[in-house]
Amino acid sequence: MEIAALSFGGPTGQIAVMHRLLVDRHRWISDRRFLHALNYCMLLPGPEAHQLVTYTGWLLHGVRGGLTAGLLFILPGALALLVLSALYVEFQQTPLLQGLFYGLKAAVLAVVVEAVIRIGRRVLKNPAMYLLAALAFVAIRQFGVPFPAIIVAAALAGFVGGLVNERLFLVVAPRQSAADAAREAEYLLSTHTPPSGRNPTLGSSLATSVVWLLIWWLPVGLCWLLWGQESILVSEGVFFSKTALLTFGGAYAVLPYVAQQAVESHRWLSTGEMMDGLGLAESTPGPLIIVLQFVGFLAAYRQPGTLSPWTAALLGSAITTWVTFAPSFLFIFVGAPWIERWRDNRRLSMALSGVTAAVVGVILNLAVWFAVQTLLHSGPTELPGWPRTSLGELGTLDWVALGIAVGAGVALLRYHVALGWVLSAAALAGWMGWKAFSEMPGGMSIPL
């Protein structure tokens, strides 16, 4: 719950928070085990941050731990966005929240940059790893190469490169030095600690798959029986189940697809409303892909069928959230036991080392994207006197957002201030700046 409450800004910031709490503060899982789990989750469709926290819970306490960790990671963001979605429908202008969220977004930029630095230090051990990270960044940033293709290429590069020079590509290595082994012993779950639960078999994996497929599709089937095939709830269940299987690369990779389908094909909401939902999701704790809940809420509210609008909206929000995250439990409970069983396989370790290096490049791309969104073309441009500097074709630089981001970065990286305090201070600073300029002549009216 603590991770979920402090996780803002998409998977990059969430993974950074998880590493800070699980590895550095509580010392529940070693850095090597954390990176090994991260490698596997990056290979899966769906929200990797949610899968990583579920994987970690499973490692510590088996299926019960995975369920508890996964569900509690979703809960704060889902509840917060449910309330904000209702407020969005009921009230079209909330300047106070807009100011708070403005400050939060700037602080999240610092969290994302910190994630690149922290994970990069632990992963980029040699020139080969730096090269893979740089190639991944250029591929996704400049050429728009799909995320799955980058991951597959990185895994192949790690595997083939390891055959040529194993020392360079066996970063997450099965063997350890005496010093590494001593550090590992400090963790509750070290490299050599076996996970909870039995060794996997084909039969157990098949049984787990059947159980979770039934759990995944049962709510959709019930909606079909109660309200018919044409119900908006059935349409949302089917559409967002398909979306859950296409979300390689995290929320930012799937949002263009969702926006196109929800806006142009289904006409559930407008482009502006989709962007509003993304802003709300970025400013609430938990996985960024929770923005799909906002889409499900609005779609069901506007097409309630025989239900009241608010009842339909609540059910639409619930079924959208469930079919978005249920597949992650299936992937972890079926796949994680096999990944752990093969953890000491040197060839697999080399392939996953390549994936880890590429992930740093992908996260760096997200950091650049977030910086552009936060510092350029951002802030209340309608307000007279708002401190912005023209950058030509790039637009304008928002000095208020930059100041908040730099302050948050210094607090996190230099003084190691707790993330909750940093986010709270940034939200307050954003609101104060927003309020100060809104009181200038001309006033303001900002739609949420």
N, C-alpha and C positions, 0 to 999 in steps of 0.2 A: 504493500500500500504506500509506503514511503517513496519508493521509486516512482510509482504512478503519479503521486501528488506533486513530485518535483520534476517530472519529465515534460518539457515543453519543446516545441520546435521541430517535430518530426523525428525520424529514427536516429539521426546523427546525435542530437542532443540527448536522446533517451539512452543510447548505448554508452555515451559518456557518463551519464548519471549512474547507470548500472555498474560500470567499471569502478567509478568512484566509491560507491557504497558497498558493492559485493566484494571487490578485490582489495581496495585500499583501506576502507574504514572497518568493515565487519570481518574481513579476511575469511570469508566463507568459502571462496573458491580461488584457486591460484590463477595467475595471469595466463599460464599455458592452457589450463582447462577452459578458461573463459574464451580465449582466442580460438581454440578448437571448436567449441560450441558455436561461436560466431561464424566461423567458416561454413559450417553446415547450414546454418540458418540463412546465410546469404545466397545459398544455392536454391532455396525454396521459393515458390510463389507465396505471396501474402506478406503481412507485416513482420519484418524480421525482428524488430525490437520485441514484439509480443512473443514471437517464437523463441527468442533468446531467453526471456525471463521464464517462459514455460519450461524450456530445456533445463535451465538452472534449477528450478524448483523440482523437476523430475530427478536430476542428479542428486539432490540433497535428500529428498523424501519420497521418491517414486511417483507413481501416478497421482497420489493424493497431493503431494507437494506441487506437481506440475499443474494440476487443476486449480489449486488455491492460488498459486502465483499468477497463472494466466488470467483467471477471472478477476482477481483484485487489481491487476494491472489495467484492465479495461474499465472497471467500475467508476473511478473518479471522473475520467474524461467523458464517459457515456452519460453520467448523471449531470455533469456540468453542461454538456452540449444539449442535453434534453431541455434543461431549464432555459438556456440561451435561445434554443430554437423556438420555444413557446413565446419568449419575450420578443423574438424577431417577428413572429406572426402577429403578436398583439400590439407591439410598439415599433414604429418605424425609425425613431430617432432616440439614440442613447449616447449623448456626448461624453458622459462620465466614463462609461465602459470603453468607448472609443479611445479616450485619452489613456486609460490604464493599459489597454491592449497595445497602443502605440509604443509605450515604454517597454512592455514585455517583449515585443518583437525585436527591439534593438538589443536587449539583453540576451535573447536567444541567439543572435548572431555571435556573441562572444562565446556562448556555450558550444556552438558548432565549431568555431575555430579551435577552442580548447580540445574538442574531440579529435580533430585532425592532428594536433600536436601530441596529445597523450597516446593515441593509438599508433601514430607514426613512429614515435620513439621506441615503442615496444616491438614493432613489426619490421621496420626498414633497417635491417642489420648490415647490409652490404650493398655495393653498387647494383647488383642484379635486382634486388628488391626495389631500390629507388627507380630503376629503369622500368620495371613492370608498373609501378605506381604512376610514373609519368606517362607511359603509353596509355594506361587506362584513362587518365585524366584527359589527354588529348583526344582519344578515340570518342569519348562520350561528350566532351565539350565542343570540339571543333567539327567532328564528323557525324555526331548523333548516332553512333553505333549502339544498338540495343544492349541493355544491361546483361541479359542472359548470354549474348554472344561474347561480351567482355569476360564474363566469369568462366565460360567454357574455354576460351582462348587462354586465360590466365592459368587455369588448371592444367591444360595441355603443356603450356610453357614451363610450369613448375615440374611436371612429370618428366618431360623430355630434357629440360635443363638439368634435372637431378641425375639423369643418366650420364650426362657429360661431366658435371661437377657437383657431386652430392653435397659438398660442404656449403655451397652457396644457396642451395634451395631447401636444405633441411633445417629451416628456421625453427619450426615447432618440432623439435627433434625428440625421438623416443629416449635418447641417452641424455644424461645430465652430468654436469661437473659436481664436485663435492659441495661447492658453494651454492650452486643452484638447488641441490637436494636439500641443503640446510634451510634455505629460504622457503622451499616448497613445504617443508615440515611444519611451518608456522600456520598453514591454512587448514581449515576444517576439511576441505576437499582438495587434495593435492593431485599431482600427476598420477601417482600410483594408487590412489584411493578408488576402489571400484564403486560404481553408481549403485543406488538402491534398486532392488528388483532382480528378477531372474535373467539368465542369458536368453537371448531371443531365439526362437525357432520359426520355421515357416508357418507352422500351425498357429502359434501365438500371434504372429503378425497378421495372418489372415483373419483371425477372430477379432483382433483389435480394429482392423479395417472395417469389418462388417458392423461392429458396434458403433463406431464413430460415423460411418456413412448413414446409419439409421438415425442417430442423434442429429446429424447435420440436416437431413431432409424431413424429419418428422414434423417440425413446425410448418414447413411449406405444405406438406400433405394435409395437415389439419386445416389450414386456411382454404385449401382447395375443396375439402369436404364441407366446410361450413359456409363458404361464400362463393364457391364456384371458380372455374378456370379463369374467368375474365376479371376476377378481383384484383385490385391494385396490389394487395398484399402478396398474392401469388406471383404477379409480374415482378415485384421487387425481390421476392425470394429467389426466383430463377435468375434474374439479371445480376444481382449482386453475388450469387453463388458463382456465376461465370466470371465475374470480375475478380473474385478471390483467387481464381486460378490463373489470372493474367497479370497479377501485380508483382512481377519480377522487378526488382530495383526500388521497391518502396512506394510510398504514396505519390511522390512527385512524378514517377514514371507512369502511373495509371490514371492520374487525374485528367490528362487530356482526353483519354478514351472515355472516361465517365462523363466528362463535361459534354463531349460530342454526342454521346448516346442519350444522356438525360435531358439535354437542352434541345438538340436538333431532332432526334428520332422520337423520343417519348414525350417531349415537351412538358416535362414535369416542373421545370423552373427556367428562369432566364439566365443568360450568361452573367449578368451583374449579380444575381442572387447566388450563383455558383461561386463567384469570387468572394462574396460576403461570407458564405459558409466556410470557405477555406480560411479566411481571416479569423473566424471564430474558432475553428479547429486548431489553428496554429497557436492560439492564445489560451487553450485549455490543456490541462495535463493529459498524459497518456498518448497513445499512438495517433499520428496525424491522419491515418486512414479513417479515423472516426468521423471525418467529414462526410462520409457516405451516409452516416446516420442522419445528418441534417437533410440530405437529399431525400432519404426515405420518409422523413417527417413531413417535409413540405409536399411531396408527391401524394402521400396518403391523405393529408389534410385537405388538399384540393380535389381529390377524387375519392371521396369516402364511400361511395356506393350506398348501401343500406345502413351503414354505421353513421354515428355522429362524427363531425370533422375531428374533434379532439380525441375521440376513441380511436378512430382510424389512424390519426397521426401518432398516437402512442404505440399502437400495434405495428405500424409501419416502421417506426424508429427501432422497435425491439427486434423485428424479424430481420431488418437490414443489418443491425449490429451482430446478430447471432450468425447469420450465414456468411458474414465477412470474417469472423474469427474462429468459427467451429473447425474449418479445414486445418487451421494451424495446430490444433490439438491432435488431429489425425496424423499430420505429418511428423509431429514430434514423438508421439507415443508409438508410432510404427517405425520411424526411421532412426530415432536417437539410440535405441538399444544396439542397432547394427553398427552405427557410427562409433559408439563406444567400444564395441567388440573389436573393431578394426583400428582402434586408435593407435596401436603400436606398429601398424603397418608402415614401413618406411616410404613406400611408393605413394601411398595415400597421403602421408604427412607432407611429402614434397609437393604434390598437387595442391593440397590445401594451403601450403605456404605461398604458392603463387596466387591463389585466390585472395588470401589475406592482404598481400601487397597491392593487388588491383583494387581491393575495397578501399584502401587509403586514398587512391586516386579518385575513386567515385565519390567518396565523402568530401574530398577537396572540391570537386565540382559542385556538390550541393552547397558547400560553404560559399563559393563564389556566387552561385545563383541566389542564395539567401542574402548575401551582401548587396547585390544589385537591387533585389526587391525591397530591402530595408532602407538603404541609403540613397538610392536613386528613384525618382518618381514616387516618393513616399511622403507621408505627412500631409497635413491639411493645407493644400496649396491655395484654397479659397481665402485663407486668412491673410490680411494685410500685414506686411512686415515679417512674415515667417522667415527665419534665417536660412536661406538656401543660396548656393553658388552655382551659376551656370557652368556646365561642362560641355557645351556645344551639343553634338549629336547624342551624347550620353544622357542629356537631360540636365537635372540640377542635383547638387549634393545637399542632403539634409544635414545641417550641422548639429541640430538637436539630437537626432538619432545617432549620429556619429559620436557625439559626446557621451551619450548614455552607453553605447556599445563599448567604447574605449574604457569608460569607468568600470563597467561590468567585467571586461577582460582583465583589467589590472587587479580587481578584487578577487577574481577566480584564480588567475595564473600567478600573481605575485604574492598575494596575502592569503590565499586559500580560504576565503570567506565561504560559509555555507551557502549552497545554491539557493535555498529558500529565502535567505536574507537578501541576496543579490537580486533575485527576481522581484521581491517586494519593493526594494528601493528603486529599481528601474521603473516599475509600474507607477510608483508615486511620482518619480521625476517626470515621466511621460504625461501624467495627468496634470502636474503643475505647469509644464510647458504648454500643454494644450489649453488649459484654463487661462493662462496669461495672455496668449495670443487671441483667444476667443473673445476676450473682454476689450479688445481694441476696437476702434470705430468700424462699423460695418457688421459686427457680429458674426455668427456662424450657424449653420444648420447642417449637421453631418448625419447622413443615413447610416444605420448600423450595417 
